[in-house]
Amino acid sequence: MEWLQPQSIFQVMEIVYSIIPIRTQNIKIAHVAIVKQIEANIVSEFSKGLTKYGQVDELIDPGCNLLKEIAKKNQYDLIVVTIGCSQWFGTNQITLSGLIARNMMQGWMKYNTPVVFVDFGNPYIHEEYEGCIDTLIYTYGYAKNTINCVLKKIFEL
């Protein structure tokens, strides 16, 4: 586990089992949104930011069958997953049920397509999914420049 220095006073990031930075530009990116109860504009703003690095398809709650198909067939050069829910949802950690669990089934994140998970809020994702997530960026919240900080960590050009 590697701790990164904050980009600004509001930002702390953590990367677990890192495969980043991705140093290729003009790539095909799947931006997968597996989220519950976070600001909807975060997903669209993040997709817009990703377009600086390549062609982006936004997939909201696609389900594990589609995710397995695109990962196994290498349909994208990179899969970026916005994952999580508000901290108050359920208890103080994510549980293996519902939207997130349904999308995390079938081991799709373990094929050859690189996958980066980004959590804009709940610091407990790793408690349930650490075994299937190789690269995870926590932001511990969302502020004006959070997406730009995340993009710099992913692509570090």
N, C-alpha and C positions, 0 to 999 in steps of 0.2 A: 504494500500500500504506500502510495506516495502522496504527500501533502504539498499542495501548491500554495505559494504566497498569494494573498489577496490582490486582485487587480485594482481595487479601490477600497475605500472604507466599508462599503456595503457588501463586498463580494468575497466569499470563501469557497474554494472549489476543492474537491477531492477526486482523485482518479484511482480506480481499482483495476489492476491487471491491464495496463494500458497498451493499446495498439496505435495510439496517436502520437505524433501528428500524421495526418494524411497529407502527403506532399504533392498530390496530383491535382491539377486543375482541369476544368471542363469534363467532369465526370458525370455519370448518371447516378442520381441520389434518390432513394426512397425515403421520404420523411414520414414515418409512421407515428401516429398519435394514439397512444394508449393512456388516456387520461380520464379522470373523474373529478369533477368539481374544482377545476382550476380555470383561470380566465381564458376564455375562448380565443382572444386575440393573441395570446402567447404563441399558439400553434401556427397561426397564419403569419405572424411577424417572423417567427423562426424559419418557416418555409421561404419567405421572401429573402431573408438573410442568406440562406443556403444557396439561393440562385446566383450568388456572386462566384460560386465555385463549380457550378455545373447545372445540368438540367434536373429539375426537382419535380417528382410526383408526390403529392400529399395523399396519404392513405389514412383515413380516420377510422379507428376500430375495425381493421380489416379481417380479423380472425386468424387463428393459427394455420388454417389450411392454406390460405393465400400467402401468408408469410413464409411458410415452409416451401411453397412452390417457387417464389421469387428468390429465396436464399439458395435453395438447392440448384436451381437452374442458372444462377449467377446473372439474373436479369438486371441487376444494378451493381455499380462499382462500390457502393457504400449504402448501408442502411443506417439512418439516424432515427432513434426512437425517443420521442418525448413521452416519458412515462411518469405516472404518479397520480396522487390525489392530495387534497388538502389534509393537513395534519389532524384536523378534527374529525375526519371521516372515519367511522368505525371506532377503533380504539387508538392507541398511540403507535400502531404499526400497521402495515399493509397485511391483509390476510389472504390466504389462498382461496379466494372465491371471487366471483363477479368478473367485471370487465377486464381487469389486468390479468388475472389468472387464466381466463379463457384465451387471451391473445398470447400468453407465454407458453402454452403447451406445444408439444411435438418437437422440441429441440431445434427449432429453425435457426436460432442464433449461433449454432455450432457448425454450420457449413462453411464453405470457403469465403463467402461474402463477408467483409468486415462489418461489424455492428457496433455502433456507439450509442449508449443509452444516456439521456440527459434528463435529470430530475430537477424541475424548477421549484420544488417546495418541500416535499416530505422526505426527511432524512432517514427513513426506515426501510426503503426499498430493498436494500441489501440484506436485511434480516430474513426475508423470505426467498429472495431470488439470486443470492450471491453465487450459487452453483451454476447458474446458466447465464450470468452476465459477466463478460470479460472486461468490458470497458464501460465505466460509469462516471459521469460528471454530475456532481451535486452543486447546486447554486445556493441552496438554503434560502431561497426567496427570489423575488423578481423585482428589478428596478430598471430604470431607463436604459442603461448600458449593458445589462446582463447578457442579452443575446450576442452582442458584439464580443464580449469577453469569452463566451462559450465558443463562438466561431473561431476566434484566435487560438483557443486551446485545441480545437479539433484539427485545424488546418495549418496553424503556425507558419504562415508564409514568410 
